[in-house]
Amino acid sequence: MESFEGSLHDRSGAFNFVHSATTTGSDRTAEFFTVVPSSGTGDLAGITGTGGLGVDTDGTHRIWFDYELGGGV
């Protein structure tokens, strides 16, 4: 489990997310990534969603979120 603290679409707060995957070092399979229910704080309270993690060839990790917030964002 990890935590995000910052802003999404000009809304500030924090939330937790959990992720896992199987890898041999050059691929990723059986990936699981979800926002932990009821973990959002501040303007991110009520956040729900999924996401993913990619690893560039230089080892840089990039995370993205597919999420919904109350209030139509």
C-alpha distances in whole Angstrom, upper triangle without the diagonal:
4,7,10,14,17,19,19,23,24,22,20,17,13,10,7,6,4,7,9,13,16,18,21,21,23,21,18,18,17,14,12,10,10,10,9,12,14,11,14,16,20,21,18,18,18,16,15,15,13,13,13,13,17,18,21,24,24,20,19,16,16,14,15,15,17,17,20,20,23,26,27,24
4,7,10,13,16,17,20,21,19,17,14,11,9,6,5,6,8,11,14,18,19,22,21,23,22,19,20,19,15,13,11,11,10,10,13,14,11,13,14,17,19,16,17,17,15,15,15,13,13,13,12,16,17,20,23,22,19,17,14,14,11,13,13,16,16,19,19,22,25,25,23
4,7,10,13,14,18,18,16,13,11,7,6,4,6,9,11,14,18,21,22,25,24,26,24,22,23,21,18,16,13,12,10,10,13,13,9,10,11,14,15,12,14,15,13,14,14,14,13,14,14,17,19,21,25,24,21,18,15,14,12,13,13,16,15,17,17,20,23,23,21
4,7,9,10,14,15,13,10,8,5,5,6,8,11,13,16,19,23,24,27,25,26,25,22,23,23,19,17,13,12,10,11,14,14,10,9,10,12,13,10,13,14,12,13,13,13,12,14,14,16,18,20,24,23,20,17,14,13,10,11,11,14,13,15,15,18,20,21,18
4,7,10,13,13,11,8,6,4,7,9,11,14,17,20,23,26,27,30,28,29,28,26,27,26,23,21,17,16,13,14,16,15,11,10,9,10,11,10,12,15,13,15,16,16,16,17,17,20,21,23,26,25,23,19,17,16,13,14,13,16,15,16,15,18,20,21,18
4,7,10,9,8,5,6,6,9,12,14,17,19,22,25,28,29,32,30,30,29,27,29,28,24,22,19,17,15,16,18,17,14,11,11,10,10,9,13,15,13,16,16,17,16,18,18,20,22,23,26,25,23,20,18,16,14,13,13,16,14,16,14,17,18,19,16
4,6,6,5,4,6,8,11,14,15,19,20,24,26,30,30,33,31,31,30,28,29,29,25,23,19,18,15,17,18,17,15,12,11,10,9,8,12,14,12,15,16,17,16,18,18,21,23,24,27,27,25,21,19,16,14,13,12,14,13,14,12,15,16,16,13
4,5,5,7,9,10,11,14,15,18,19,23,25,28,29,32,31,30,29,26,28,27,23,21,18,16,14,16,17,17,15,12,12,12,9,8,12,13,10,13,13,14,14,16,17,19,22,23,27,26,25,21,19,16,13,11,10,11,10,10,10,13,13,13,9
4,6,8,11,13,15,17,18,21,23,26,28,31,32,35,33,33,31,29,30,29,26,24,20,19,17,19,20,19,18,15,15,13,10,10,14,15,12,15,15,16,16,18,20,22,24,25,29,29,27,24,22,18,16,13,12,12,11,11,10,12,12,11,8
4,6,10,13,15,18,20,23,25,28,30,34,34,38,36,35,34,32,33,32,29,27,23,21,19,21,21,20,18,15,14,12,9,10,14,15,14,17,18,19,19,21,22,24,26,27,31,30,29,25,23,20,18,16,15,16,14,14,12,14,13,13,10
4,7,10,12,16,17,21,23,27,29,33,34,37,35,35,34,31,32,31,27,25,21,19,16,18,18,16,15,11,10,8,5,6,10,12,11,14,16,18,18,21,22,24,27,28,32,31,29,26,23,21,18,16,14,15,13,12,10,11,11,12,10
4,7,10,14,16,20,22,26,28,32,33,36,34,35,33,31,32,31,27,25,21,19,16,17,17,16,14,10,8,6,5,6,10,12,12,15,17,18,18,21,22,24,26,28,31,30,28,25,22,20,18,17,15,17,14,14,12,13,14,16,13
4,7,11,14,17,20,24,27,30,31,35,33,34,32,30,31,29,26,23,19,17,14,14,15,13,10,7,5,5,5,5,8,11,10,14,15,17,18,20,21,24,26,28,31,30,28,25,22,20,17,16,15,16,14,14,12,14,15,17,15
4,7,10,14,17,20,23,27,28,32,30,31,30,27,28,26,23,20,17,14,11,11,12,11,8,6,5,7,8,6,8,11,10,12,14,15,15,18,18,21,23,26,29,28,26,23,20,18,15,15,13,15,13,14,13,15,17,18,16
4,7,10,13,17,20,24,26,29,28,29,27,24,25,23,20,17,13,11,7,7,9,8,5,4,6,9,10,7,8,9,8,10,11,12,13,15,16,20,22,25,28,28,25,22,19,17,14,14,12,14,12,13,12,14,17,18,16
4,7,10,14,17,21,23,26,26,27,25,22,22,20,17,14,11,9,6,6,8,9,6,7,10,13,14,11,11,12,10,10,11,11,12,14,15,18,20,23,27,26,23,21,17,16,13,13,12,14,13,14,14,17,20,21,19
4,7,10,14,17,19,23,23,24,22,18,18,17,13,10,7,6,4,5,9,11,8,10,13,16,16,13,13,13,11,10,9,8,9,10,12,15,18,21,24,24,21,19,15,14,11,11,10,12,11,14,15,18,21,21,19
4,7,11,14,17,20,20,21,19,16,16,14,11,8,6,6,7,7,10,13,11,13,16,20,20,17,17,16,14,12,11,9,10,10,11,15,17,20,23,24,20,19,15,15,12,13,12,14,14,17,18,21,24,24,22
4,7,11,13,17,17,18,16,12,12,10,7,5,4,7,9,10,14,17,15,17,20,23,23,19,20,19,16,14,12,9,9,8,8,12,14,18,20,21,18,17,13,13,10,12,12,14,15,18,20,23,26,26,23
4,7,10,13,14,15,13,10,9,8,6,5,7,10,12,13,17,20,18,20,23,26,27,23,24,23,20,18,15,12,11,10,9,12,13,17,19,20,17,17,14,14,12,14,15,16,18,21,24,27,30,29,27
4,6,10,11,12,10,6,6,5,4,6,9,12,15,17,20,23,22,24,27,30,30,26,27,26,23,20,17,14,12,10,9,11,12,16,17,19,16,16,14,14,13,15,16,18,20,23,26,29,32,31,28
4,7,9,10,8,6,5,6,7,10,12,16,19,20,24,27,25,27,30,33,33,30,31,29,26,24,21,17,16,13,12,13,13,16,17,19,16,18,15,17,16,18,20,21,23,27,30,33,36,34,32
4,5,7,5,5,6,9,9,12,15,18,21,23,26,29,28,29,32,35,35,31,33,32,29,26,23,20,17,14,12,12,11,14,14,16,14,16,14,16,16,19,21,22,25,29,31,35,38,36,33
4,6,6,7,9,12,13,16,18,22,25,27,30,33,31,33,36,38,38,35,36,35,32,30,27,23,21,17,15,14,13,15,14,16,14,17,16,18,19,22,24,26,29,32,35,38,41,40,37
4,6,8,11,14,14,17,19,22,25,27,30,33,31,32,35,37,37,34,35,35,32,30,27,23,20,17,14,12,10,12,11,12,10,13,13,16,17,20,23,25,28,32,34,38,40,39,36
4,7,10,14,14,17,19,23,26,28,31,34,32,33,36,38,37,34,36,35,32,30,26,23,20,16,14,11,9,10,9,12,11,13,13,15,17,20,22,24,27,31,34,38,40,38,35
4,7,10,11,14,16,20,23,25,28,32,30,31,34,36,35,32,34,33,29,27,24,20,17,14,12,10,9,11,11,14,13,14,13,15,16,18,20,22,25,28,31,35,37,35,33
4,7,7,10,12,16,19,22,25,28,26,28,31,33,33,29,31,29,26,24,20,16,14,11,9,9,9,12,13,16,14,15,13,14,14,15,17,19,22,25,28,32,34,33,30
4,5,9,12,16,19,21,24,27,26,28,31,34,33,29,31,29,26,23,20,16,14,12,11,12,13,16,17,20,17,18,16,16,16,17,18,19,22,25,28,31,34,32,30
4,6,10,13,17,19,21,25,24,26,29,32,32,28,29,27,24,21,18,14,13,12,12,13,15,18,20,22,20,20,18,18,16,17,17,18,20,23,27,30,32,31,29
4,7,10,14,16,18,22,21,22,26,29,28,24,25,24,21,18,15,11,10,8,9,11,13,16,18,21,18,18,15,14,13,13,14,15,17,20,23,26,29,28,26
4,7,11,12,15,18,18,19,23,26,25,22,22,20,18,15,12,9,9,8,10,12,15,19,21,23,20,19,16,15,13,13,12,13,15,18,21,24,27,26,24
4,7,9,12,16,15,16,19,22,22,18,19,17,14,12,9,6,6,6,8,12,15,18,21,22,19,18,14,13,10,10,9,10,12,15,17,20,23,22,20
4,6,9,12,11,13,16,19,19,15,15,14,11,8,6,4,6,8,11,15,18,21,24,25,22,21,17,15,12,11,9,9,9,12,14,17,20,20,18
4,6,9,8,9,12,15,15,11,12,10,8,6,5,6,8,11,13,17,20,23,26,27,24,22,18,16,12,11,9,9,8,10,12,14,18,18,16
4,6,6,8,12,15,16,12,11,10,9,8,8,9,12,14,16,20,22,26,29,29,26,24,20,19,15,15,12,13,12,13,13,16,19,20,18
4,6,8,11,15,15,12,10,8,8,7,9,11,14,17,19,23,26,29,32,33,30,28,24,22,18,17,14,14,12,12,12,13,17,18,17
4,6,9,12,13,10,7,6,8,8,11,14,17,19,22,25,28,31,35,35,32,29,26,24,20,19,16,16,13,13,12,12,16,18,17
4,7,10,12,9,7,8,8,9,12,13,15,18,20,23,26,29,32,32,29,26,23,21,18,17,15,16,13,13,12,14,17,19,18
4,7,8,5,4,6,6,9,11,14,15,18,20,23,26,28,32,32,29,26,23,21,17,16,14,15,12,11,10,11,14,16,15
4,6,5,4,8,9,12,15,17,18,21,22,26,28,30,34,33,31,28,25,23,20,19,16,18,15,14,12,12,15,17,16
4,5,6,9,10,14,17,19,20,23,24,28,30,32,35,35,32,29,26,24,21,20,18,19,16,15,12,12,14,16,15
4,6,9,9,13,15,18,19,22,24,27,29,31,35,34,32,29,26,23,20,19,16,17,14,12,9,9,10,13,11
4,6,6,9,12,14,16,19,20,24,26,28,32,32,29,26,23,21,17,16,13,14,10,10,7,9,11,12,11
4,6,9,12,15,17,21,23,26,29,31,35,35,32,29,26,23,20,18,15,16,12,11,8,8,11,13,12
4,6,10,13,16,20,22,25,29,31,35,35,32,30,26,24,20,18,15,14,10,8,6,6,10,12,11
4,7,10,12,16,18,22,25,27,31,31,29,26,23,20,16,14,11,10,7,6,5,7,11,11,10
4,7,10,14,17,20,24,26,30,31,28,26,22,19,16,13,10,9,6,5,7,9,13,13,11
4,7,11,14,17,21,23,27,28,26,23,20,17,13,11,7,6,4,6,9,12,15,14,12
4,7,11,14,17,20,24,25,22,20,17,14,11,9,6,5,6,9,12,16,18,17,15
4,7,10,14,17,20,21,19,17,13,11,7,5,4,5,8,11,14,18,20,19,16
4,7,10,13,17,18,16,14,10,8,6,6,7,8,11,15,18,21,24,22,19
4,7,10,13,14,12,10,7,6,4,7,9,12,14,18,21,24,27,25,22
4,7,10,11,9,8,6,5,6,9,12,14,17,21,24,27,29,28,24
4,7,8,6,6,5,6,9,12,15,18,21,24,27,31,32,31,28
4,5,5,5,6,8,11,14,17,20,23,27,29,33,34,32,29
4,5,7,10,11,15,17,21,23,27,30,33,36,38,36,33
4,6,9,11,15,18,22,25,27,31,33,37,38,37,33
4,6,10,13,16,20,23,25,29,31,35,37,35,32
4,7,10,13,17,20,23,26,28,32,33,32,28
4,7,10,14,17,19,23,25,28,30,29,26
4,7,10,14,16,20,22,25,27,26,22
4,7,10,13,16,18,22,24,23,19
4,7,9,13,15,19,21,19,16
4,6,9,12,16,18,16,13
4,7,10,14,16,14,11
4,7,10,13,11,9
4,7,9,8,6
4,6,7,5
4,6,7
4,6
4
